[in-house]
Amino acid sequence: PPVMPPANRGLGIHAQGSFLATHANSKASSPTLRGLFAFLRVLCQEKPEVPPDVPPLGEPEPGVRTTRQRYEEVHARPNTSCAGCHSLFDSIGFGFEHFDEVGRYRADEVGLPVDASGEVLGPSGEPLFAFNGEEELVQGLAAQEISYQCFSAYLALYAFGTPQACLGPSSADELYAGTKGITRAFADLTAEPHFTQRR
């Protein structure tokens, strides 16, 4: 029988240890890596160029400062090139802060309270939704039309090996409306001329 996670301990693949450990550092969780994954692969946004003057993040300080406090001190510091970009994906990554570097759930971080709240911004920087914790984050992402457009584009990329943006919109609309599931979406891609014909 499948192993069920405890109640209120996360939803979906974003709460699995394989995802959480892969998108973390060896000594601490990484709001940047976890948030950047959702920013790139769920919302299909483009990764900004990393500026040359990135300051060091500093070593973890268990029981002294939380991971979020360390990240905010460097990445949200005023008058730096970090804040503008990191506000786009660190805020998403903070939703995973109840999970440590290997994906174990933690009610607190070595005695310090965990702040897993954040906000997800849209392509133009507009607020899409606020959340508190991984469950609210993934539920909010699952309710966004842009997530279905992104997912549909990745289905086409997987099926054809090259981006096919023109094949995504109708499939994304049906996925978003709930009139088509993933299996049907894959099957429909096999009927596309691009799947059966080559020039």
Steps between C-alpha positions, in 0.01 A plus 500: 500500500618858439657692786283800580659815644364636828213746469595863437857406406496603134333420170621357171848450361618825657471338842695188403847450640646445152396850391578672830847346542599560139400865527692578818855545620693234688472681835172689473185543297510739206203731441676618183541156340152384597333824400695521176373156396139614530584832333657327199312170471152577633461863393735481195675825583851579380793487740665842536872534441707466816683828570878485555493658847297240688586517873562176692199357681686389809501172687189362677465606863274239664307642791626854430341596168254317279576422138244759398671768709837422338354518149303816565801674651702454180245465221254767617763752602409845362714656228638170373450323170370192685166623630321555169551148370493303824165653595358305203605154616628511860150597608371179339777296659413622850186288471718189536675611821319241712725245324871473576785427257405132459125557492413420862207697637591739782257692717781737591861556392719400795263672742433804282155556345469427128343766280372318190291787364555668168351638182507382140536764232385478140701561181459877526576511872134510597402309818327172418437371853640490852553178693618355830673165467558245226140380479359848437783568257441195280122543515544860387733399217254230390226763471697727264429487128866577430596172671289304252646691206847419627417133559348466154811650343718248685279213382559610142873541563516148644301350212677677214845574638476866402284786630171523313327802647225493236380162629455605859211749536197281418633209703579734790146639492350153518735392779416815695126449447528138613357363176825323414741299712871437455453167320261656249733796450787265413277297268384814319861599433546181296234624258689822427665522157831577669488155665437304179668708230846633427599739224 
